[in-house]
Amino acid sequence: MPHVLDTVSRMVWSTAGRRVDLADEHRWLDAPTTTSATVGADWLVDAATAWDAGMTEEAATGLVADMSIFERPAGSTSPDDLGFSIATLQPAIRDFYEHTAAWRVEVWTQWSPPYGLGGALVSHLYGRRVHQLALPVHPLEVSRGMDSRIVSFTGTDGRALGSAWLRTLRSTGTYVFSGLYRPVQLPGHATPMLNVNFPLQAQNVEVFLRPETRPDGSLVLHSGAGGFGDPGAYVLVVGRRGAHAVRVPIHERFTAWTDEEGVLRTDHELKWGRQTALRLHYKLEPRG
């Protein structure tokens, strides 16, 4: 039975959003939702059924099958676009994205006041209850790191459809994030963006990130200002009145780099509008 908060949430987003055609014009927004009130890993079966896809979980499965799909010359989307060069990308970063399951994740969090209170409310009212988007509020929650699983979806034609990344707190086993990662072509853009989709009951939260490589081989994934159809964050609701989507003022930036000791690290900044709400730092190491 739907929780009243979830029902109200869908009503609000549907009212605020625009009607979208997921079968044609807005196919780029068509991403998994779930029928379950608690997400966790339940959405995997719903997605596999909708796509008529097979699921595999292997020791070296990655979020992206081949990072070269993002190849793009500098300045192709805007004058300040660094472009994406697979030849420049640091080997450790490429290995992490193409073989994510073979890596171990440690994470640190820091909320900016007053956003920590908002994060606590979201985590308490939604995240922990639905086992999705349960952003850690206190640094010690992630002191023992995260466990992660990668499950890949493959179509009947053998084509890679995307990979699910399921992350749980090592200390408690509770879900923090459960999302689908895949390259998606946005309208008006010549090369794909990285689509990160977090399924919810009859809705989802999607982020489209532009990948860029710096001259030193580090990777930047970011969503910024723009219009409907540009990289950014969206909420999609699928109901009896059709599908509705709204672009929300959440901006994210990931910077992956190797430090002076050769350790792969990632800085993650989440902004609401122009204000930084949350910073996360990841330390990534090969398992074993």
C-alpha positions in Angstrom: 0.0 0.0 0.0 1.5 3.4 -1.0 2.6 5.6 1.9 0.8 8.9 2.2 4.1 10.8 1.9 5.0 9.0 -1.4 1.5 9.7 -2.8 1.7 13.4 -1.9 5.2 13.6 -3.4 4.0 12.1 -6.7 1.1 14.5 -6.8 3.4 17.5 -6.2 5.9 16.5 -8.9 3.2 15.7 -11.4 1.6 19.1 -10.9 4.9 20.9 -11.2 6.1 18.9 -14.2 5.3 18.8 -17.9 3.7 16.0 -19.8 6.3 13.9 -21.5 6.2 11.2 -24.2 8.5 8.4 -23.1 7.9 6.4 -26.3 9.1 9.2 -28.7 10.2 12.8 -28.0 11.3 12.2 -24.4 12.6 8.7 -24.8 15.8 9.9 -23.1 13.9 10.1 -19.8 12.5 6.6 -20.0 14.2 4.8 -17.1 13.2 2.2 -14.5 10.7 2.9 -11.7 9.4 0.2 -9.3 6.1 -1.2 -8.2 7.4 -1.8 -4.7 7.0 0.7 -1.8 10.5 -0.2 -0.7 13.2 0.0 -3.3 16.4 -1.7 -2.2 17.1 -4.3 -5.0 13.4 -4.9 -5.8 13.4 -2.7 -8.9 15.9 -5.0 -10.6 13.3 -7.6 -11.5 10.9 -4.8 -12.6 13.5 -3.4 -15.0 14.6 -6.8 -16.3 10.9 -7.7 -17.0 10.2 -4.3 -18.8 13.3 -4.7 -21.0 13.0 -8.4 -21.5 16.7 -8.4 -20.3 19.0 -10.8 -18.6 20.8 -10.0 -15.4 24.4 -11.0 -14.5 26.5 -10.3 -11.5 30.2 -10.9 -12.0 33.4 -10.1 -10.0 34.6 -7.5 -12.5 31.3 -6.0 -13.8 31.5 -2.2 -14.4 29.1 0.7 -14.4 30.0 1.5 -18.1 31.0 -1.3 -20.5 33.4 1.0 -22.5 34.3 4.5 -21.4 35.3 5.4 -25.0 31.7 5.9 -25.8 32.0 9.3 -24.3 34.7 10.4 -26.7 34.2 14.1 -27.6 36.4 16.9 -28.8 36.9 20.0 -26.6 34.5 22.8 -27.2 31.9 20.6 -28.9 29.0 21.5 -26.5 30.2 24.9 -25.2 33.3 27.1 -25.3 34.4 25.9 -21.8 33.8 22.2 -22.6 37.0 20.3 -22.0 35.9 17.4 -24.1 36.5 13.7 -23.3 39.6 11.9 -24.4 39.9 8.2 -23.6 43.6 8.3 -24.5 44.1 11.0 -21.8 42.0 9.4 -19.1 44.0 7.9 -16.2 44.0 4.1 -16.5 42.9 3.6 -12.9 39.8 5.8 -13.5 38.9 3.8 -16.6 39.4 0.6 -14.8 37.1 1.7 -12.0 34.2 2.6 -14.3 34.6 -0.5 -16.5 35.3 -3.0 -13.6 33.6 -1.3 -10.6 32.7 -4.6 -8.8 36.5 -5.2 -8.4 36.9 -2.1 -6.4 36.3 -1.3 -2.7 34.7 2.0 -1.6 35.4 4.1 1.4 33.5 7.4 1.9 33.4 10.5 4.0 30.5 13.0 4.2 30.1 16.7 5.2 26.9 18.6 5.1 26.7 22.4 4.9 24.4 24.1 7.4 21.4 24.3 7.3 21.2 21.6 4.6 22.2 18.9 7.1 18.8 19.3 8.8 17.1 18.8 5.4 19.2 15.8 4.7 18.3 14.3 8.0 14.6 14.8 7.3 14.8 13.3 3.8 16.7 10.3 5.2 14.3 9.8 8.1 11.0 10.3 6.3 12.0 8.7 3.0 15.5 7.2 2.6 15.5 4.7 5.4 11.9 3.8 4.9 12.1 3.2 1.2 15.7 2.0 1.1 16.7 4.6 -1.4 18.6 7.9 -1.4 19.3 7.5 2.3 22.1 10.1 2.3 24.4 9.6 5.3 23.9 12.5 7.8 26.6 11.8 10.4 30.2 11.1 9.4 30.5 8.0 11.7 27.6 6.4 9.7 30.1 5.6 6.9 33.2 5.1 9.1 33.3 1.4 8.1 32.7 2.1 4.4 30.2 0.9 2.0 29.6 -2.5 0.4 28.5 -2.5 -3.2 27.1 -4.8 -5.9 27.1 -4.4 -9.6 24.3 -6.1 -11.7 24.4 -5.7 -15.4 21.4 -5.8 -17.8 21.8 -7.4 -21.2 19.2 -7.4 -24.0 18.1 -10.4 -26.0 20.4 -9.1 -28.8 23.4 -9.1 -26.5 23.4 -5.3 -26.2 24.4 -3.8 -22.8 21.5 -1.9 -21.4 23.1 -0.5 -18.2 24.4 -1.5 -14.8 22.8 -1.3 -11.4 25.0 -0.2 -8.5 23.6 -1.1 -5.1 25.4 0.5 -2.1 24.8 -0.4 1.5 26.4 0.7 4.7 29.0 -1.9 5.8 28.1 -1.3 9.5 24.4 -1.9 9.2 23.7 -3.4 5.8 21.1 -0.7 5.1 20.7 0.7 1.6 22.1 4.1 0.8 21.8 4.2 -3.0 20.4 1.9 -5.6 20.7 3.2 -9.1 21.0 2.4 -12.8 24.1 3.7 -14.7 24.1 3.9 -18.5 25.1 6.2 -21.4 22.1 8.2 -22.8 21.9 10.5 -25.8 20.2 13.8 -24.9 18.4 15.9 -27.6 20.8 18.3 -29.3 23.9 16.6 -28.0 26.2 14.7 -30.4 27.6 12.3 -27.8 26.1 10.5 -24.8 25.9 11.7 -21.2 26.1 9.4 -18.2 22.6 8.8 -16.9 22.3 7.9 -13.2 18.7 6.9 -12.3 17.4 6.2 -8.8 14.1 4.2 -9.1 11.2 4.9 -6.7 7.6 3.7 -6.6 6.0 4.9 -9.8 8.7 7.6 -10.1 12.4 8.1 -10.2 15.1 10.7 -9.8 17.5 11.0 -12.8 20.8 12.9 -13.2 22.5 13.4 -16.5 26.2 14.1 -16.2 28.6 15.4 -18.8 32.0 13.6 -18.7 35.1 15.7 -19.3 38.8 14.8 -19.1 41.4 17.3 -17.8 44.9 17.5 -19.3 46.3 15.6 -16.3 43.9 12.6 -17.1 41.5 13.3 -14.2 37.8 12.9 -14.9 35.0 15.4 -14.2 31.4 14.5 -14.3 29.0 17.4 -13.9 25.5 18.7 -14.4 24.9 22.4 -14.5 22.5 25.1 -15.5 20.5 24.6 -18.6 17.1 24.0 -20.0 14.8 21.0 -20.2 16.8 18.3 -22.2 20.3 19.5 -21.0 22.5 17.7 -18.4 20.9 18.1 -15.0 18.6 16.5 -12.5 15.0 15.5 -13.2 12.1 13.9 -11.4 9.9 11.6 -13.5 6.4 10.4 -12.3 4.5 7.7 -14.2 0.8 7.4 -13.3 -2.7 7.1 -14.7 -2.5 10.5 -16.3 0.6 9.6 -18.2 4.2 10.6 -17.5 5.3 14.0 -16.1 8.8 15.3 -15.6 10.3 18.3 -14.0 13.9 19.6 -14.0 15.0 20.3 -10.4 17.8 22.8 -9.3 20.2 20.1 -8.1 23.7 20.3 -9.5 26.4 17.7 -9.0 30.1 17.5 -9.7 32.4 14.5 -9.4 36.1 14.8 -9.8 38.1 11.6 -10.0 41.9 11.7 -9.6 44.9 9.8 -8.3 46.8 11.2 -5.4 50.6 11.4 -5.0 50.6 7.8 -3.7 48.6 6.5 -6.7 45.4 6.1 -4.7 42.2 6.7 -6.7 40.0 9.3 -5.1 36.8 11.2 -6.0 35.4 14.4 -4.7 31.6 14.8 -5.0 29.8 18.1 -4.6 26.0 18.4 -4.5 24.5 21.9 -4.8 20.9 23.1 -4.4 20.9 26.0 -6.8 24.2 27.9 -6.2 24.5 26.7 -2.6 26.7 23.7 -1.7 24.6 21.3 0.3 26.8 18.2 0.6 30.3 17.2 0.0 31.4 13.5 -0.2 34.9 12.1 -0.6 35.5 8.6 -1.9 38.7 6.5 -1.6 38.7 3.7 -4.2 40.9 0.7 -4.0 41.1 -2.6 -5.9 39.7 -5.5 -3.8 42.3 -7.9 -2.5 
